[in-house]
Amino acid sequence: MGCSSCSTGKDGQPSGCKNNGTCGTDGCNKLTVFDWLSNMSLPNGEKPFDCVEVRFKNSRKEFFRNTENLSISIGDIVATQAQSGHDVGMVTLVGELVKVQMKRKKVDYKDKNLPKIHRKASQNDIDKWQKCRDREEEIKKRAREIAIILKLQMKISDVEFQGDGSKATFFYTAEDRVDFRQLIKDMAKAFGIRIEMRQIGYRQEAQRLGGIGSCGRELCCSTWLTDFRSVSTSAARYQQLSLNPQKLAGQCGKLKCCLNYELDMYLDALKDFPSQDTKLFTEKGLAFCQKTDIFKGLLWFSYKNEPANWHTLTKEQVQEILEKNKKKEKVASLEEYTVDNFVKEEKVFENVVGQDSLTRFDRPKRSSRNRNRKRNKAKTNSGNGNRNNNNNRGNKSGNANTSKNKKRRNNNPKRQQKND
């Protein structure tokens, strides 16, 4: 998600706005909300909503009340209230949509104790904020070294400075509880700032850091997904996916959130579908279900004595056999039903391109050596041809000259008298 002014430069930094994802156009921010009410005017007598949404580093967003009635728009950098001092962030949403977002995140917009916006950030505030942002990578590296020396089982994933530079929040992940009291003392001595440690989950870590998924797109949790629903392996079973943890796990190490996207559709399709444990009783023997295809509505069964020989049945045929089995009636064999399923499908092409062979471009490539040899042979043959032509021309010209000389001698009368 990049705005039009964020083209990458030589050093990897954006060559356009140079804000590295915090530009005023709000086109390359994380978890952005499109303001579709921006072009609509308020009714007469209505006052604009006095709360705004402010985004800080990565995906952290908070709501603040505009008590000073400042003219704030999306993309403005403001100084906000903090526990001690002030913080600096960028406004990402204003107007009535802020109320909708507060209801969605279960924040009371009528609460009078909401933090406030002090002012629009001055140039001095922005310069100090940028200096603090530049120190974050160095401090994160040093903090990881201190944690390794203390042999703490934790991973410091991100560091966020407060806007005035008086405080730094360290986000970390750990499987068990960690005693980091000595770590805080050592970091406070080394950095000379107040330290706050905040533990986050693995999904929250992927949301903050971002990345590219196996689908080739940016992670859903860092672009638009705000709530983390639980994902179980049953979602993969319903969708008939192989239970391979390397393919089903995301960058956070947990099951991918996208497994829940199409789960409801599969559950609706499976309501009228026979279960995987279905058994069919026939006179030829007992048949077990080996495979199902939800989209085509087909099931594959095999006899107990012939597990390698599969028979294709539709779900209507399976239900018909099951109803007969409930009445304690057995079907003669599955072959009676599978004969009807073998119907040749006619190939219908929508355009001329569909009629072309898919392997038309799979011709073996000629080696460059053979090409060079053919070119050299052609050159030598052309050179020999030119030489032969020149020789033939020379012979023809010589013969012509000798014939002309003979004619001259015969026509000369003095030479004839001498000869006589």
C-alpha positions in Angstrom: 0.0 0.0 0.0 2.0 3.0 -1.2 0.9 6.4 -2.2 1.9 8.0 -5.6 4.7 10.0 -4.0 6.4 7.1 -2.2 8.6 5.8 -5.0 11.7 4.1 -3.6 15.0 5.8 -3.9 18.6 4.4 -4.1 19.1 4.0 -0.4 15.7 2.2 0.1 14.0 5.3 1.6 11.0 6.8 -0.1 12.1 9.3 -2.7 8.8 11.1 -2.7 7.5 12.3 0.6 10.3 10.6 2.6 8.0 9.9 5.5 8.4 6.1 5.2 4.7 5.3 5.4 3.4 8.3 7.4 2.7 10.7 4.5 -0.1 13.2 4.6 -2.1 11.6 1.7 -2.7 8.6 4.1 -2.3 6.2 1.1 0.5 4.1 2.6 -0.6 3.9 6.2 -1.7 0.8 8.0 -5.3 0.0 8.9 -6.6 3.1 7.2 -10.3 3.8 7.0 -11.7 5.5 3.8 -13.5 8.7 4.8 -16.6 8.5 2.4 -18.3 11.3 4.3 -15.5 13.9 3.6 -17.5 15.5 0.7 -20.8 15.7 2.6 -21.7 18.8 4.6 -23.4 18.6 8.0 -27.1 19.4 8.4 -28.1 22.8 9.8 -27.5 23.2 13.5 -25.3 20.1 13.7 -21.8 20.5 15.2 -18.9 18.3 14.0 -17.9 15.4 16.2 -15.2 16.6 18.6 -13.1 13.4 18.7 -10.4 12.4 16.2 -8.4 9.3 15.5 -4.6 9.6 15.8 -2.1 7.1 14.5 1.3 6.6 16.0 4.1 4.2 15.0 2.9 1.2 13.0 -0.6 0.1 13.8 -1.2 1.8 17.1 -4.2 4.1 17.0 -5.9 6.1 19.8 -8.8 8.5 20.1 -8.5 12.1 21.4 -10.9 14.8 22.1 -10.5 18.2 20.3 -11.4 20.5 23.2 -9.7 23.6 21.6 -11.8 23.3 18.5 -8.8 23.3 16.3 -9.3 23.0 12.5 -7.8 19.5 12.0 -7.9 17.5 8.9 -6.5 14.1 7.9 -2.7 14.1 7.6 -2.1 16.8 10.2 0.6 16.1 12.8 -0.6 17.0 16.3 0.8 17.0 19.8 -1.4 14.8 22.1 -1.8 14.3 25.8 0.3 11.5 27.4 0.7 10.1 30.9 3.7 12.4 31.3 4.7 15.0 28.7 3.2 14.8 25.2 3.2 12.5 22.3 3.2 13.2 18.5 1.1 11.5 16.0 -0.7 11.9 12.7 -4.5 12.4 12.3 -6.0 9.5 10.3 -9.8 10.1 10.7 -12.1 13.0 11.6 -15.8 13.5 11.6 -18.7 11.1 12.2 -16.8 8.1 11.2 -14.7 8.5 14.3 -17.8 7.8 16.3 -18.4 4.6 14.3 -14.9 3.4 14.9 -15.1 4.2 18.7 -18.3 2.1 18.9 -16.6 -0.7 17.0 -13.7 -0.7 19.3 -15.9 -0.4 22.4 -14.7 3.1 23.4 -17.2 5.4 25.1 -17.3 8.6 23.0 -19.2 10.3 25.8 -16.4 9.8 28.3 -15.1 13.1 29.5 -11.8 11.6 30.6 -10.6 10.9 27.1 -7.1 12.3 26.4 -7.0 15.6 24.6 -5.2 17.2 21.7 -2.9 20.0 22.9 -2.0 21.7 19.6 -0.8 21.2 16.1 2.8 20.1 16.2 5.3 22.8 15.6 8.5 22.4 13.6 10.4 22.0 16.8 8.1 19.1 17.9 8.5 17.4 14.5 12.3 17.7 14.5 12.5 16.2 18.0 10.1 13.4 17.0 12.2 12.6 13.9 15.4 12.4 15.9 13.8 10.0 18.3 12.5 7.8 15.5 16.0 7.7 14.0 17.4 6.3 17.4 14.9 3.4 17.6 16.8 0.9 15.5 20.0 1.4 17.4 18.3 1.2 20.8 16.4 -1.9 19.8 19.7 -3.6 18.8 21.4 -2.6 22.0 18.4 -3.8 24.1 18.5 -7.2 22.4 22.2 -7.6 23.3 21.4 -6.7 26.9 18.6 -9.3 27.0 20.9 -12.0 25.6 23.6 -11.2 28.2 21.0 -11.6 30.9 19.8 -14.9 29.3 16.2 -13.8 29.2 13.8 -16.0 27.1 12.2 -13.1 25.2 12.3 -11.4 21.9 12.2 -7.6 21.7 10.4 -6.9 18.4 9.8 -3.2 18.3 10.6 0.1 20.1 8.5 3.2 20.1 9.6 6.5 21.4 7.2 9.1 22.9 7.0 12.3 20.9 8.9 14.4 23.4 11.7 11.7 23.7 11.3 11.2 27.5 10.0 7.6 27.3 10.4 4.5 25.2 8.1 1.5 25.0 9.6 -1.9 24.2 7.3 -4.4 22.7 8.3 -8.0 23.3 7.0 -11.6 22.8 7.6 -14.5 25.2 6.1 -17.9 25.8 6.5 -17.7 29.6 6.6 -15.0 32.2 9.9 -13.0 32.2 11.6 -11.2 35.1 12.9 -8.2 33.3 13.6 -5.9 36.3 17.3 -6.0 35.9 16.8 -5.5 32.1 14.9 -2.2 32.8 17.7 -1.0 35.1 20.4 -1.7 32.6 18.5 -0.1 29.7 17.7 3.0 31.8 21.3 3.5 32.6 22.4 2.9 29.0 19.8 5.1 27.3 19.0 7.7 30.0 15.2 7.5 29.4 12.2 6.0 31.1 11.5 2.4 30.0 8.1 0.7 29.6 7.9 -3.0 28.7 4.7 -4.3 27.0 4.1 -7.9 26.1 2.2 -8.6 22.9 1.1 -11.8 21.1 2.6 -13.2 18.0 -0.2 -12.0 15.8 0.1 -8.5 17.3 3.8 -8.6 16.5 3.1 -9.5 12.8 0.5 -6.7 12.7 3.0 -4.1 14.0 6.0 -5.2 11.8 4.0 -6.1 8.6 5.4 -8.2 5.8 4.5 -10.1 2.6 2.4 -13.3 2.8 2.6 -16.4 0.8 -0.1 -15.0 -1.5 2.2 -12.2 -2.6 0.2 -9.5 -0.9 0.8 -7.5 2.3 -0.4 -9.2 5.5 -4.1 -8.7 6.2 -3.5 -7.9 9.9 -1.2 -5.0 9.0 -3.4 -3.5 6.3 -7.1 -3.9 7.1 -7.8 -6.7 9.6 -8.4 -5.3 13.1 -9.9 -8.3 15.0 -8.2 -11.6 15.5 -10.6 -14.4 15.5 -9.6 -17.9 16.6 -8.6 -20.2 13.8 -8.7 -24.0 14.3 -7.6 -26.9 12.3 -11.2 -27.9 11.7 -11.4 -24.9 9.3 -8.7 -26.6 7.1 -10.5 -30.0 7.4 -13.8 -28.5 6.2 -12.1 -27.0 3.2 -10.3 -30.3 2.4 -6.8 -28.8 2.8 -3.8 -30.9 3.7 -2.8 -30.4 7.4 0.7 -29.2 6.6 1.8 -26.7 9.3 4.3 -25.1 6.9 1.6 -24.2 4.5 -1.2 -23.4 6.9 0.9 -21.2 9.3 1.5 -17.5 8.6 4.4 -15.3 9.5 3.3 -15.2 13.1 3.6 -18.9 13.4 -0.1 -19.4 14.0 -2.8 -20.6 11.6 -3.6 -18.1 8.8 -6.5 -15.8 9.4 -7.6 -16.3 5.7 -8.7 -19.9 6.6 -11.9 -18.3 8.0 -12.7 -16.2 5.0 -14.5 -19.0 3.0 -15.4 -21.3 5.9 -19.0 -20.2 6.0 -19.5 -21.0 2.3 -18.1 -24.5 2.8 -20.2 -25.1 5.9 -23.4 -24.2 3.9 -22.3 -26.5 1.1 -21.7 -29.4 3.5 -25.2 -29.2 5.1 -26.7 -31.4 2.3 -23.5 -33.3 1.7 -23.0 -36.9 3.1 -20.3 -37.1 5.8 -16.8 -38.4 5.2 -17.6 -41.5 7.4 -20.4 -42.7 5.2 -20.7 -46.5 4.6 -22.7 -48.1 1.9 -24.0 -51.7 2.2 -24.2 -53.6 -1.1 -24.5 -57.2 -2.0 -21.0 -57.1 -3.4 -19.6 -55.9 -0.1 -19.2 -52.9 2.2 -18.0 -49.6 0.6 -16.2 -46.8 2.3 -15.9 -43.1 1.3 -12.4 -42.3 0.1 -12.7 -38.7 -1.3 -15.2 -35.9 -1.8 -15.5 -33.0 -4.1 -17.8 -30.3 -2.7 -17.8 -28.1 -5.8 -18.8 -30.9 -8.3 -20.9 -32.7 -5.7 -19.1 -36.1 -6.2 -18.0 -38.8 -3.8 -15.6 -41.6 -4.4 -16.2 -45.0 -2.8 -14.3 -48.3 -2.8 -15.1 -51.7 -1.5 -13.4 -53.1 1.5 -11.7 -55.9 -0.4 -10.8 -53.6 -3.3 -9.4 -50.3 -1.8 -7.6 -49.3 -5.0 -10.6 -49.4 -7.2 -12.7 -46.3 -6.7 -16.2 -45.7 -7.9 -17.6 -42.2 -8.6 -21.1 -41.3 -7.2 -23.1 -38.1 -7.0 -24.3 -37.0 -3.6 -28.0 -37.7 -4.7 -27.1 -41.3 -5.6 -25.3 -41.7 -2.2 -28.4 -40.3 -0.4 -30.6 -42.7 -2.4 -28.4 -45.7 -1.4 -28.4 -44.6 2.3 -32.2 -44.4 2.3 -32.4 -48.0 1.0 -29.9 -49.0 3.6 -32.0 -47.5 6.3 -34.9 -49.7 5.1 -32.5 -52.7 5.4 -32.3 -53.0 1.6 -29.0 -53.6 -0.1 -28.0 -52.4 -3.6 -26.6 -54.9 -6.0 -23.3 -53.0 -6.6 -21.9 -49.5 -7.1 -21.1 -50.2 -10.8 -24.8 -49.7 -11.6 -24.6 -46.1 -10.5 -21.1 -45.3 -11.8 -22.1 -46.2 -15.4 -24.5 -43.3 -15.5 -21.8 -40.9 -14.4 -19.4 -41.5 -17.3 -20.6 -38.8 -19.6 -18.2 -37.3 -22.1 -17.9 -33.6 -21.6 -17.8 -31.7 -24.9 -15.1 -29.0 -25.0 -16.7 -25.6 -25.5 -14.3 -22.8 -26.1 -15.3 -19.2 -25.6 -12.8 -17.7 -28.0 -10.2 -18.7 -30.5 -7.5 -18.6 -28.0 -9.0 -21.6 -26.1 -8.6 -23.7 -29.2 -4.8 -23.3 -29.3 -2.6 -25.9 -27.7 -1.1 -25.1 -24.4 2.2 -26.7 -25.5 2.6 -24.6 -28.6 5.4 -22.6 -27.1 7.2 -25.7 -25.7 9.4 -26.3 -28.7 13.0 -27.3 -28.0 15.4 -24.4 -28.2 18.2 -24.6 -30.7 21.7 -24.3 -29.2 23.7 -21.2 -30.0 26.6 -23.4 -31.3 24.5 -24.9 -34.1 23.3 -21.4 -35.1 26.9 -20.1 -35.2 28.0 -23.1 -37.3 25.3 -22.5 -39.8 26.1 -18.9 -40.0 29.8 -19.6 -40.6 29.0 -22.2 -43.3 26.7 -19.7 -45.0 29.5 -17.1 -44.9 32.1 -19.4 -46.4 29.8 -20.6 -49.1 29.0 -17.0 -50.1 32.7 -16.2 -50.1 33.5 -19.1 -52.4 30.7 -18.2 -54.7 32.0 -14.7 -55.0 35.5 -15.9 -55.8 34.1 -18.3 -58.5 32.1 -15.6 -60.0 35.1 -13.3 -60.1 37.2 -16.0 -61.7 34.6 -16.7 -64.3 34.4 -13.0 -65.1 38.1 -12.8 -65.4 38.2 -15.9 -67.8 35.4 -14.4 -69.9 37.2 -11.0 -70.1 40.4 -12.8 -71.1 38.8 -14.8 -73.8 37.1 -11.8 -75.2 40.4 -9.9 -75.3 42.2 -12.7 -77.2 39.4 -12.9 -79.7 39.5 -9.2 -80.3 43.3 -9.3 -80.8 42.9 -12.1 -83.4 40.4 -10.1 -85.3 42.7 -7.1 -85.3 45.6 -9.2 -86.6 43.5 -10.6 -89.4 42.3 -7.3 -90.4 45.7 -5.6 -90.5 47.1 -5.7 -94.3 50.8 -5.2 -93.4 50.8 -8.3 -91.2 49.1 -10.2 -94.0 51.9 -9.2 -96.5 54.6 -10.2 -94.0 53.0 -13.5 -93.5 52.8 -13.9 -97.3 
